[in-house]
């Protein structure tokens, strides 16, 4: 059975890329450093509380962020 993992790069690209995502998050008054998004990409992981914030920010920007759209299946 293949195990799904979150494609963090796909999520970031979906939301406009690193810089645009940072701008959207800070505009939504989400407190984070500009390196936080880089760390998500590096570690290939987004904490659940941050993912929920991303869903909220996406919705506010007319996007529908769904987890299943950003999963990779690896052995």
N, C-alpha and C positions, 0 to 999 in steps of 0.2 A: 504494500500500500504506500502510495506517495504521500509525504507529509507536506501540508501547505505551510508556506511562510509568507509574511507580508513583504511585498515589493515596495520598499520605502521610497526608492527612486521614482517609481511610478506614481505614488501618492504625491510626492513633491512636484513632479512635472504636471500632474493633473491640476494642481492648485497654482500653477503659474511659474514654477521654478523657485529656487532658494530665495532670491531677493524679493520677488513678488509675494511669496508666502510669508516671509518675515514682515513685510509691509502690511499684509492683510491681518496678520495676528496682532501686531502692535496697534493697528487701527481699531481692532476689536478689544483693545485693552488687555490682551493676554501678555502677562509678564514673562519674558524669556530673553536670553542673550542671543545675539546673532549667530553664535557658535552652536546653539542648541540644535538647529536643523542640520548642520554639518555632522554633529554627533549622532543624530538619528541615522543619517546615511551611512556613516562610518561603521556603526554598530549594527546596522540593518534591523533596527527596532525603534518603534515609537511607543512610549508608555501609553497605556489605555486612557488615562485621564487627558493626555495630550491629543490622542486620536479623537476623543469625544469633542474636544475644542476645535479640532480640524473639521469635523462634521458640521459643527455649528457655524464656523466661519465660511465653509463652502456654501451652506444653505443661504447665508446672508449675502453671498455673492452670486446667487442664482445657479449654483452647482449642486449636484447630488453625489456626495462622496459615499460610496458603498464598499464595505470591506471586501466582499467577494470579487469585486472588479479589480482588486489589486493583490490578489494572491498568486503565488508561484507554487508549483508542485514539483518537489524534488524527491529523489530517492533517499 
